[in-house]
Amino acid sequence: MSHPIRAFLALAAAISFGSLSDQALAQNTEDVMASTSRAEDANTGPLHTVTLITPDLTALRKLYETGLGLTVTGPHTLSDEARNTQNRLWGMPEDLGYSVYLFRRPSVEGTIQMRVIVTDQPTPNMRSSWNRQQLGPYGMGFPTLNVFEADEELRALGFERAVPEVEVFQVTAPNGDSYPVSEAPFFGPEYLRIIAIGRGGGRPQVGAYNEATGRGGPVYATQIVPDADAMIAFFTNVLDMEVRSDRMWREYEIPFRFSLIHAKGSQTGHTPLVEYEDEHEIAGTGVAPRPPNRGMAIWSYKVRDLDAIIARGVAAGVPVQAGPETYESPSLGKHRAATFHAPNGFMIEVFEQR
């Protein structure tokens, strides 16, 4: 099994039931994934929107709309004033033309919205391969009741599975019960992986899904990072989120650290971070992991008090890139937003609904 994906599944499968606690760096050995806080105490909510940048809308529609069942709308129009505001927040060049599309699963509350920026000319790639050791934004996960069926459908569309077979393994809960977890990772456009994942044995899935179709998500997005400590400090000290699990996995041929970040009290919209030891890390392209570059470019979070988040950033020495700015957009409605650069250079957008 591809070990970072297996690690994620073992951890995700333990959201309510614990996991392989002998490798835990810290916290509750009965349920390392349990929230340590209440949702009502959270300033920052779960991951709300993932932004992808591409010149190739057709490839994304084939995977996410035809293959995974998301609903696509667009292109969405903006006033000149709103577009200028958006460009400042995202760092988009004035001479780069683009359209915005939304990929959503409107029937399922709790899934992550995808905002797709389709540029009128190619921009540099953040990633140069699907190698899971290469630094940069990595992929997204989709809860799936019948992974084998989804696997067949995606392969029939011409998408390549990243492993030889659909993988199924057993996870043991603290009470001694075991249940199967299956996963099928695929190579997606812009060197991103998408993972269809399912839990059996009557266990709840790793995120919200449509009971009629058995499909859900995306419910998480992940990155390969050079310094997990710095990223964790950003998410906890600036965004006021919490670490549910922080583990070093050494049982595989290539060791790695796996850190799972959640909004307080939330069970979806999480952000796994993978860090390889230096000798196993593969450098990225040298292109900044943010707009206008191709790939997964922004993670957006809805917050209750934007000024408080900005103040936490100032206290932590993390300057605002742009904002706060108030405007209306098709993806977030009327809102007030600011953008930061995470320690690895990735763009984080935080916004208040107005």
N, C-alpha and C positions, 0 to 999 in steps of 0.2 A: 504493500500500500504506500502511496505517496505520503511521506511522514508528516509534513505540516498540515495537510488536509485531514489525515487521521487524527492528529492531535486536536484540531479544531472540533472534529466530530465527537471525540471522547469528552471534550470539555462542554461542547454545546449539549450533548446528550445528558449532561449532569446538571443542567440548569436548576432542576428541582430535586435531584436525587443524589447529588454527590458524584465523585469520580475516583480516579486513581490517586488517592491522597498521599501515598508514600513519596511522590515526587513534588509535592506542593512546597513552595517557598515559604508560605505563611498562611494564616487564617484557618477558618473552620474546616476540620478534616471530615466532618459529616456531610457538609454541603458547601464546597468551596465556591460555588456559583451563586449562593444566596445573596440577596441584596443586604447591605449593612445599613441602609437608610430607607426613608419613606419617600414616595414620589412627591408628596406634598411639600417636602423639604428641598426639592430640587429646583435650582434656578434654570438649569439646562435640561431640555428634554432629550429623547432618543434621536439618533440620526434621522433627520427629516428628509433631506434631499441629497442625492449624489449627482454631481455634474460630470458628464462625459463630453469631450471635445473631439470632433471628427469631421473630415470632409466627406465621409462616405455614409450617408444616412441609410442607404439601401442595405448595407451589411448589418447595421444595428437593428433595423426593422426585421430582417430575416431571423435573427436570433431572438430578440426580446419580444417582438410582437407575434410572429408566426410560430416560433419555437416555444416560447415561454408564456405566451398568452397575455402579455401586457397590452393595454389600450394606448394608442398613440394619437395625440392631437397636435396640430400645428400646420404650418408655421404660425406662431403667435406674433401679433403686432405690438409694437411699443411706440409711444410718442418719442420724438427726438430728444426731449428733455429726459425722459425715463431711460432711454438708451445711453445717453451721456453719463447719467448717474451710475447706471449699471457698469459701463466701461471703466469708470473710476474705481468702483468697488472691486472689480475683477481684474483690473490691470490689462484690459483689452486695448490693443493699438487702435487708434482712430481710423487707420486706413484698412483695417481688416473687416470685411463684410461677413455677416453671419445671420443665420436664422435660429430660432429657438423652438424646440419640440419638447413635449412632455410625454414620458412613458410611465403609465400608472396602472395599478390594479384597483379600480374604483370600488369594486364590490367587497374589498377586504380592508378593514381598518387596521392600521398598525404596520402597513408595508411602507417601504422607503420609496419616495418619488424619485424618478430619474429625469433630470433636466439635460437635454442633449443640445449642445451648441454645434450647429453644422456650419463650418467655415467655408467661404467661397474659394479658398486656396489652402493647400496643405500647410500645416505648421509642424515644427519639429516634434518627434516622438519622445515621450518620457521614458518608454521602455523599448528595448530592441529585441526582446525575446519573451517567451512564456516561461523561461527558467525561473523556478520558484525561489532561487537564491539571489536573483537580481533585485537590487534595491528599487523601490518605487511602489506606487499604487498597484494592487495585485488582483483583486477580484471581488465577487459578490456571491452570496449564498441564497438559494431558493428552496424553502421547504416543499417537499414533494411526497405525497402518499405512496405513489407507485413509481419508484425511481427507475425500475427496469422499463416500464412503458415510456417514460420521459426520455430515457436513454435511446430507445429505438427511434422515437420520433425525431430527436435531434440529429442522430446519425443519418436518418433518411433525408434530412435537409442538407446534408453534406458537412456537418460539423464533426470535428475530430475529437474523440475522447482522449483525455490526457493520460490515461492509464489503460493497460490492456483489457481489463474487464471491469464491469460494475463491481464495486468492492463492498462486502458485507462482513461485519465483525460484531462480536458480542461485547456489550458494556454491562458491568455488574454494579448494581445499586448498593448502597450501604446496608440494606436489609437482606442482601444476599441474592435477590432476584436478578436475573440477567435478561437482556432484551437485545434484538438486533438493530444495528444502525447501518444503513446503506448509503452510498454516495457515488455519484458519477460526475467527475470534473471534466469540463470541456474547454478547449481553446476558443476564445471569443475574439471579436474584433478589437483592434488597438492593443493587442498583447495582454488582454485581461482574461482571467479564468472565471467561468461561471460554474457553480457547483449545485447540482440537484441533490438534496440530502433528505433522508427520511428516517424516522424512528418507528420501530415496530413494537410488538408486545403490548399494544394498548397505551403506549406512552404518548404524551403530547408532543407535537412537533416543535422544532426549534424557533418557530415564529408563526404568525398568523397565515392562514391559507383559506381558500374557497372550498367549502365542504362539497359543493356540487362537482367541481372539477378536480379536486385533490391537489391543486397547485397554489402556491403562494409566493410571496417575496417580490423583490429582494428584502431580506430582513437583517443583513449585516454586510459590511464592506471592510476590507482588510488591506494592510500594507506590509511590505518588507522594509524594515527601518534599520538605520545604522546604529542608533542609540535609543534603546527602549526606555532607559531611565529618564532621558530628556523629554521624550514624548509623553511618558506617564506624568511627569511633573507638569507639563503643559495642560494635559487634560484634567488633572485633578486640581492644580493650583489656579489655573485661569478659567477653565470651563466648569469647575466645581462638579466633576464627575467622580466615579469611584472605580477602583480596580476590583474585579470579582475573582480573578485568578491570575497568578504570576508564577510560571513554572519553567524549569529548565528540563528539557527532554534530552536525555543522553543515551536512551536505549536504541536509537537508530544509528545508521552509519554516519549521518551528519547531524551533530547536535544543534539544537536551537532553543531559544527562549520564546515562550508564548505568553503574551499578556493580553488580558481581555478587559476592555473598558466599557462600562455601561453608564447610562444616566441613572441617577439615584432612583431606586424603586422600580426601574424598568426591566422588562424581560425580552425586549426586542430592540432593533435599531442599534446593535452593539458594534464595536470596532476592534476586532482582533489585530494585534501587532506581533509580527514575527521578527526576531533578531537572530542572525547567525553569528557564530564566533568569527572573528576577523578573517581567519584563514579560509573560511568557507563562504564568505560574503562575496558577491559579484557586483561590481560597480554598475551604476546606472549609466544612462547615455550622457550624463553631464548637463542635460536639459532640466530646468527647474520643474518640479512636479506641481504645476499650477498653470492657469491660463496665461497665454493663449495656446499652450502646448497640447499636443494630442494625447488622449488617454483620460483616465480618471483625474479630474482637476480640482474639484472642490467638494468638501463635506459641509453641509449646512445644518445648523441646529437652531431650533426655536427656543428662545429664552424668555423668562418672565421679566427680567430687569437687565436691559442691555447696558445701562450705565454701570451697574455693579460688576458685570463681566469685564468691561473696559477698565474699571478701577483695579480689578484683580490682575489684568494684564500689565498695567502700569507697575503695580507692586512687584510683579514677577519679572519685570524687565522685558516684557514682550510688547513691543509697540504695535498700535493699530496700523495696518497698511493703509486703509481708507475708511472714511465714515467717522461718526454715524451719518447716514443719509436716509431720508424718508422719501419713498416713492412707491408706485404700484406696478406690480409685474404679474404676468399670467401664472408664474410658478409659486409665488409666495403671497399674492394679493397685496393689499396696502400694508406696508411694513416699514420698519426702521432698522437698518442693517449696518454692520461694520465687518471688516475682514482682517484676519491675522495671518501671519505665516507661522506654522508649527515649526519646531526645531529642525525638521528635515526639509523645510522649505515649502511644504504642502500648504495649500490655501484652506483656511477654515472661515466660514461665514456664519455669523450669529445674527439673529433677527428677532425683533419684537413684532407681534401682530398689532396693527393699529385699527 
